[in-house]
Amino acid sequence: MEFPFLEAVIGFMILMYIFETYLDTRQHSALKLPTLPKTLEGVISQEKFEKSRAYSLEKSHFHFVHEFVTILMDSAILFFRVLPWFWKKSGDFVVLAGLNAENEILHTLAFLAGVTMWSQITDLPFSLYSTFVVEARHGFNKQTIWLFFRDMLKGICLMAILGPPIVSAIIVIVQKGGAYLAIYLWGFMFVLSLVMMTIYPILIAPLFNKFTPLPEGLLREKIEKLASSLKFPLKKLFVVDGSTRSSHSNAYMYGFFKNKRIVLYDTLIQQCKNNEEIVAVIAHELGHWKLNHTMYSFIAVQILTLLQFGGYTLVRNSNSLFQSFGFDTQPVIIGLIIFQHTIIPVQHLVSFALNLVSRAFEFQADAFATELGYAASLRAGLVRLQEENLSAMNTDPWYSAYHYSHPPLVERLAAIDEEAKKTD
C-alpha cells in the first residue's frame, strides 16, 4: 500500500492551522488586556497604549479571517486536484498559442503565469482591505489607490522579466544535473542571491521609492563618526521616502565588503525625538554587522538551501509522490512544489529555530549599542518606535516565542538596563 502523501500533507496543514489559531487566540486575549505591562507603565503613554490596542486588535481580527480563507483555499486546491487540472489546461493554452506543449519550459511558464494571476486576484481583496481600511483607519496608510496598483503592476512586470530566465535555468539544471544536481541547484541559487543582492538596491528598489543622500548636518556627522569609529566602510548614506506609502519606520544597511550603504526611512527621522535616538538605532544595526550576524544568517540560509535541494533529489523521481497529488507526469516545477508541501513540518521547525537565533542576535546588537554608550538613547528610541508604530504592548509568551523574530519591548528594555549596569 502506497503512502498517502496528499492526505498527510493536508492533515498536517490543518493541524498547523489549528495550532497557530490557538496561539493567535492566546495573543488576541493578551491584546485585549486593558492595562500596560507593569514595566511599561510611565514609559508608554496611555494615549498611545489605547491606540496600539485598537490597532493590534483590528489586525488580529483581520488575521483570523485571512488565515481561515487561506487554509480553506489551499486545502481545496490540493484535495480536489486543482494543480494537475491547471497543469493540463496550461498545456492546452500553449498549444492554443501555436507553441509546443512538449517543451517543458514553455509549459511551465504558462502554468506559473496562471498561478501568479490567480494568486494576485485572490490576494487583492485582502491587500486592499489591509492597506485602505486597517492601515488607513489607524493613520498609517499614505498611498493612493493609483500608487497601490502602480506598485502591483511594477511587481508583475518584474516577475515577467526576471522569472522566465530563472525558471528556465532551474528546469535545465534539473534535467541535466545528474548525480550532482543538489550542488548545481545550490550553486545557481547562491550566484542568483548575490546578483539580486547587488542589483536590487541599485535597479529595483528605486523603481518603488526615491533614495536621496542624507543632507549635510549634525545627524550625518554623528552617523559617519560612529561608522568610522567601528571601521564600518560606509560609502553612501540615504534617506528613503517611506512616508509616501506608510508612516511605519525602519532603517537598514546593505552592500558587500568595502562598499556599504545605510538607509534611513524619512519616517524614522521624523518620529525620533533627537539625533541621538536615531544614531542609537544605527548603532544597533551596526552591531549586527560588527558581530557578523548578517554573515551567519547568510551562511545558515545557504546550508538550509543545500539540504533542501538534497532532499528534493531524493524524491524528485518518486512516481507514488506525484500520483498521490494527481499527476501522471513528473514536471520539474511540480516536483519542487510538491516537495515544498511535503517538508512543511521541517520548515516550521526550522523557522522556529531561526526565530530563536534572530532574537538572540537582537539582544546582542542591543548590548553592543549599550556598550558604545547609547543605552539611554537606544531605550528612548525603541520606546518611541514602539509608540509611533503602535506595536503590540502586551504579548502572549507562547505566541511571541513561536512567531517573533525580535524580542518584545519589555524584554529588550530589561536586557538594556541589565547591560547598562554592567557597563557602569
N, C-alpha and C positions, 0 to 999 in steps of 0.2 A: 504493500500500500504506500503510495507516494505521499510525502509530507504536504499538508495543506498550507502552502506558503501564504496564499492570498488571505485565507481566513485568519491565519496567525497575525499577519500584518494589520488587518482591520481590527482584530481583537485588541492588539496592543495599542493601536491608535486610540481606541475608545477608552481603554484603561488609563492611558496617559491623560486623556481629556478629563476623565473623572477625577484623577489625582490632582491635576492642575486646577480644575474648577474648585476642588476642596481648598487648595491653597489660596485661590482667588477669593473664596468666601471668607477665609480667615483674614485676609488682607482687607477686604471690604468692611469687616467688623472693626478692624483696627482703625480704619479711616473714619468710621462713624463716631469714634470716641470724641466727646465734646471738649476735652481739655488737652493741653500740650503735655508732652513728657516732662517730668519734673526738671530735668537738666536743661530744658529749653525755655522754661518759664523765666521771663525777664530778658531773655535773649532774642526770641522771636516775638514780634508784636502781635497782639490779639487780632488786630485787623487782618494782618497777613495770614494768620492761622486760619481764620474763618474763610478767607478767600481760597487758601490752599485746600482746605477740607472740602469745600464745594466743588472745586476743580477736580480734585482726586476722585471724589465720589462719582461725578459725572463720567469721567474717563473709565472708572471701574464698571459702571452700568453699561457703557458702550462696549467695553471689552467682553463682557458676558455675552452680549448679543452677537458680536463679531465672531467669537470663538465657537458659539453654538452653530451658527450658519456654516462656518468653515468646516467643522467636523462632519456635519451633515453632507455637504457637497463632496468633500474628499472621500468619505466612506462610500457614498453613492457612486462616484466615478469609478472606484475600484470594484465594488460589488457587482455593479451592472455592466462591467466590462466595457466602459466608455472608451478607455485608451485604445484597445485593439480595434474597436469600431472606427475611432477617429484616425488611427494609423491607416486603415484601409481606405477611408474617404480621402485622406490627404494624397494617397497614391492615385486615386481616381482623378483628383484635381490636377495632378502632374500630367496625367495622360490627356485630360481636357485641354491643358495648356499647350499641348503638342510636344511635350518632352518625354523622356524615357523614365518611366516609373521604376525600372530595374536599377537605375542609378541611385544608390542608397543615399548619396549626399543630397541630391535634388529632393528625394522623397522625405528625408529628414528635415530639410529646410522648410518644406511645405508644412510638415507636421508641426514644427516649432512655431512657425508663423501663426498657425491656427490656435495653438495652445496659448501663445502670447496674447493674441487678440481676445480669447476667452477670459484669460486672467485679467486683462485690462478692463474688460466690460464688467465682470463680476465684482472686481475690487473698487470700481469707480464710485458706486453709491457710498461705500464706507469711507473712502478718501474724502469725498465731497462733504459728507456729514461731519467727519472728524475736523476738517480744516475750517469749513464755513459755518459750523454750528458750535461744536465743542470748543475749539480753539478761539473762535471769534467771540463767543459768549463770555470768555474769561480774559479777553483783551490781548490774546497772543497773535492771532492771525493778522497779518498786514498785507497779504497779497490779494490781488483782484482775481476774479474768475478767469479773466483773459490770461493773466500770468500763470495761473494754475494749469490751464490747458496748453499754454505755450511750453511750459516745462515738460508736461507729459509728452507732447509731440516731439520735443527735442530728445527726450529719453528714448522714444520709439525709433527715431531716426538713427540715434547712436547704436541701438541694438541691431538695426538693419545693416549698418555699415560694419560694425565690429563682429557681430555674431556669425555670419556665414563663413568667413575665413577661419575663425576659431573652431567652429563645429566641424568644418571640412577637415581641418588638420587632425582633430581628435579621431574622426572616423578612419582616416588613412592610417594613423598610428596604430589603432586597434586592429585594423585589417592586416597590417604588415609587421606588427610588433614582435610576434613570436614569443620566445621564452623570456625576453627582457621587456615585455610590454609594460609592466608596472613602472620600471625605471624610465622608460621612454615617455610615458604619460606624465610622470612626476617632473621629468626634465623639461618637458614642454610647458607645463603649468608653472614651474619655477621661473623660467625665462619670461613667460607671459606676465606673471605677477610683477617682475622687475620692470618690464616695459610699461605696464599700466601704472605702476607707482611713479614712473618717470613722466609719462605723458599726461596723466590725469590732472595734476595741478597746473600744468602749462597749457594744455589744449582743451581739456574737458570742463574742469571746474569754472573757468572764465566764461563758458557758454551760459552758465546759470547765475553767476554772481560777479560783481565788479570788485577787483582787488586793487587797492591803491596803497602806495607806500605810506607808512605811519609818518605824519608830519614831524618836522624837527621840533624839539621841545624837551621838557623835563622828563616826560614819560619815556620817550625814545632813548634819551641819555641813560636813564636808570636801567632799562632793559639791556641796552648794549653793554653797559658797565657790568651787569650781572653775568651776561653771556661771556664776556671777556674774562671775568674772574674765574669762570668754570672751564675756560678754554673751549667753549662751545663755538664751532665755526659758523657763526651767524652771517649769512650773506645778504639776506633780504628780510625786511620786517613789514608785513602787510596788515591792512585793515580791510575786512570783507563786509559788504553791505548786507549782512544777515537780516537787518531790520526791514528789508523790502518784502520779506516773506513771513517773518516771525519775530516776536520780541524775546524769544528764548536766547540765551547767551552761551558762548563757548570760546575756546582757544585751542589751537593745536600747532604742532610742528611737523615738518616733513623734509625730505631730501636725503641724499646719500653722502657719505663720507664728509668731505670738507665743504659741502655745498648745502648748508641747512637754511631753512626758512621758518619763520614763526608767523602765524596768522592769528589776529585778534578779531573777534566779532565786534562790530561797532556797538552792538547792544551791551557787550561786556564793559566797554569803556564808559557807556552811558550809565550803567547800573552801579558800578563800583563807586564808593564814596570818594576815594582818593587814589592817587597813583600807586601808593604803597600796596593797596589791596590787589591791584592789577599785577604789579611786579611779583607779589607773593604767589599769585596763581601761576604766573610764568615760572617762578622758582620751582613750584610743584611739578610742572611739565618738564622742566629741565632735569629734575630729579629722576624722572623716568629714563631720560637719555643717559645721564651720568651713571645710573645703576644698571644700565644695559637691559632695561625691561623690554624695550622695543625689539631688540635683537633676540632676547629669549623667547618672546611671543612669536616672532617670525620663524625661528628655528622649530618651535613646537608645532606651528601650523604646517611646516614643511614635512616634519616627521609624520604627523597625522595624515597628511595628504598621501604620502608614500604608502603608509599602512593601508589606507583606504583603497588605493589603486591595487595594492597587493591582494586585498580581499576580493576586489572586483574580478581579478584574473582567475580566481578560484571558482567563480560561479558563472562566468560570462557564457560558458557553453552548456549550461545546465538546461536540458530540454524540459525537465519537470518544473523548473522555476518559471520559465517563460510560459509553459502551458497552463500553470496554475493561475497566471494573470490573464489568460485568454489569448495568447499569441502562438501562432503555428510557425512563425519565423523568428529569427533572433537578430533584429537590428541593433546596432551599437548603442544608439541613443536610448532605446527602450531598455536595454540591458543596464545602462547606467541609472535610469530612472527606477527600475525595479530594485536594483541593488541598494539605492538610497533608501527605499522603503523598508527593505529587509534589515538594515542596520540602524533603524530608528532607536532601539533600546540602547545601543552602544553610543549613538550620537547624544542622547540625553545624559548619559553618564559622563561623557567627555565634556559636554557643555557645562555641567555642574562642576567638574574638576577645574576647568578653565576659569570659571567664575571665582572659585576659591583662590586660585593663583592671582587673578586680577585684583581681588580685594586686598590680598597681601601686598601686592605692588603699590596699591593706593596708599596704604598705611606707610609703606617705606618712603614713598615720594613726599608724603606729608611730613614725615620725620626729617627727611633731607632738607626741606624748606625751613623747618623749625630750627635745625642745626645752623642754618645760614643766618638766623636771627629774625625770621619772618613769622614767628609763632602768632603774635597778636594780629598782624595784618592778614595772615592766612586764615586765622579763625574768623576775623571780621568779614573777609571776602567770601568764605564758604557760607556764612550765615546770610550775607547779602544775596548771594546767588540762589540759595535755598528759598529765600523770601520772594525774590523777583521772578523766579521760575515757578513759584507756587508748588514746589516739590512736596511730596508727602511727608508730614511731620511725624505721624505715628505709623510705624511699620510692624507687621507681624514677623517675629523672628524666623519662623519656618519659611514664609514667603520670601523674605529678603535673602535668606541663606541659599534658597534654590534659584532665585531669579536675578538678584542684584550683582552686577559686576563691580559696583562701587559700594563701600560700606555706608550705612545710614549716617546722617549728620551727627546724631547723638554719639555714635561710636567714634567717628573721626575727631570730634571736638575733645572727647575724653582722652584719646590717644595723643593728640597735640598737646594737651595740658600736661600729660604724664611725661612726654618727651621734653617739654619746656622746663619741667622741674629738674630733669637730669642735666640739661644744658646749663641751667643756672648753677 
